[in-house]
Every structure is written in structure tokens, then in C-alpha cells.
Amino acid sequence: MIIKIASTSIPSGYEESEEAMKKKRSEIMSRPTWGKIDAVKSGKVYMLSSDIYTSPRAVVGIAYMAKWLHPELFQDVDPEAINKEFLEKFHGLELKGVWAYP
């Protein structure tokens, strides 16, 4: 599995669409020698916004990573719902934007 953190060079977060993350993931997966990597072969290349990777919102990023790494153990975990609750409760915002891909 490969998890690429979307920092300032890859637009992600509240006001963004998934296009930049989708493009970067595609670039990673199409690198010539990377086609030999099991994670690339199996499509297990994920993008995660740095906004939920470090900060008080890291709990959201951890939920995404837990779900990706151990889906069988975290079947009942919904990272998007956790993010929605966090945004509404602590920021007074609705859930929108892109925080993880795919």
C-alpha cells in the first residue's frame, strides 16, 4: 500500500475537487518502474489531505488509514462521517471538498 500525503503542491481540502488528487495518483501509478510494485498492481495507492494528517483533525486521517490498512477490522468505521461530524461540531461547516482519494 502507498499513501501519498497531499501537501501544498497537491490541492486538497475544503474548497477543492478531487481532480488534483486523481491526477497525482494517476501519475504515481504510471511511473515506469512503479508498475512492478504490488501496491500499484493492486490499485492500493491512496491520497490523503495534509489537513487531516497532522493537526487536531488527525483523528480523521487515522480513520481513513485504518480503513485502508485493515478494512476487515474497521468495517463499521466511516471516515467521511467522522470528518463530517468534526467539521460541523468544531468548525460549524458542512462537509465538502476532498480529503482522501479514492
C-alpha positions as CSV (number, residue, x, y, z in Angstrom):
1,M,0.0,0.0,0.0
2,I,1.1,3.5,-0.8
3,I,-0.4,6.5,1.0
4,K,0.7,9.9,-0.5
5,I,0.1,12.9,1.6
6,A,-1.4,15.8,-0.4
7,S,0.6,18.8,0.8
8,T,0.6,22.3,-0.6
9,S,1.6,21.1,-4.1
10,I,-1.5,18.9,-4.4
11,P,-4.7,20.9,-3.8
12,S,-6.9,19.2,-1.3
13,G,-9.3,20.1,1.5
14,Y,-12.4,22.1,2.0
15,E,-12.7,24.2,-1.2
16,E,-11.1,21.6,-3.6
17,S,-12.3,19.0,-6.0
18,E,-10.8,15.5,-6.4
19,E,-9.2,16.3,-9.8
20,A,-5.7,17.2,-8.4
21,M,-5.6,14.1,-6.2
22,K,-6.9,11.9,-9.0
23,K,-4.2,13.3,-11.4
24,K,-1.4,12.8,-8.8
25,R,-2.5,9.3,-8.1
26,S,-2.5,8.5,-11.8
27,E,1.0,10.0,-12.2
28,I,2.3,7.8,-9.3
29,M,0.7,4.7,-10.7
30,S,2.0,5.3,-14.3
31,R,5.7,5.8,-13.3
32,P,7.6,3.3,-15.4
33,T,9.3,1.2,-12.7
34,W,6.4,1.5,-10.2
35,G,4.3,-0.9,-12.3
36,K,6.3,-3.7,-10.6
37,I,5.2,-2.6,-7.1
38,D,2.4,-4.8,-5.6
39,A,0.5,-1.7,-4.3
40,V,0.4,-0.2,-7.8
41,K,-0.6,-3.5,-9.4
42,S,-3.5,-4.0,-6.9
43,G,-4.6,-0.3,-7.1
44,K,-3.8,0.3,-3.4
45,V,-2.5,3.8,-3.9
46,Y,-4.3,6.3,-1.8
47,M,-4.1,10.1,-1.4
48,L,-4.7,11.8,2.0
49,S,-5.0,15.6,2.6
50,S,-2.4,17.0,4.9
51,D,-5.3,18.9,6.5
52,I,-6.4,15.7,8.2
53,Y,-2.9,14.1,8.5
54,T,-1.5,16.4,11.1
55,S,-3.5,18.7,13.4
56,P,-6.3,18.1,15.8
57,R,-8.1,16.6,12.8
58,A,-5.5,13.8,12.6
59,V,-8.2,11.5,14.0
60,V,-10.0,11.8,10.7
61,G,-6.8,10.9,8.8
62,I,-6.2,8.0,11.1
63,A,-9.7,6.7,10.4
64,Y,-9.0,6.7,6.7
65,M,-5.7,5.0,7.1
66,A,-7.1,2.3,9.4
67,K,-9.9,1.6,6.9
68,W,-7.4,1.3,4.1
69,L,-4.9,-0.8,6.0
70,H,-7.3,-3.1,7.8
71,P,-10.8,-3.0,6.1
72,E,-11.8,-6.2,7.8
73,L,-11.2,-4.8,11.3
74,F,-12.8,-1.4,10.6
75,Q,-15.9,-2.3,8.6
76,D,-18.0,-0.2,10.9
77,V,-15.8,2.9,10.7
78,D,-16.9,5.6,8.3
79,P,-14.1,8.2,7.9
80,E,-16.3,10.6,5.9
81,A,-18.9,10.6,8.7
82,I,-16.1,11.3,11.3
83,N,-14.9,14.2,9.1
84,K,-18.5,15.5,8.7
85,E,-19.1,15.4,12.5
86,F,-15.7,17.1,13.2
87,L,-16.3,19.9,10.7
88,E,-19.9,20.5,11.9
89,K,-19.2,20.3,15.6
90,F,-15.9,22.2,15.8
91,H,-15.9,24.5,12.8
92,G,-19.6,25.0,12.1
93,L,-19.0,23.9,8.5
94,E,-20.8,21.4,6.2
95,L,-18.8,18.5,4.7
96,K,-17.4,19.4,1.3
97,G,-14.2,19.3,-0.6
98,V,-11.8,16.4,-1.0
99,W,-9.9,14.9,1.9
100,A,-8.9,11.4,0.6
101,Y,-8.9,9.7,-2.7
102,P,-10.1,7.2,-3.9
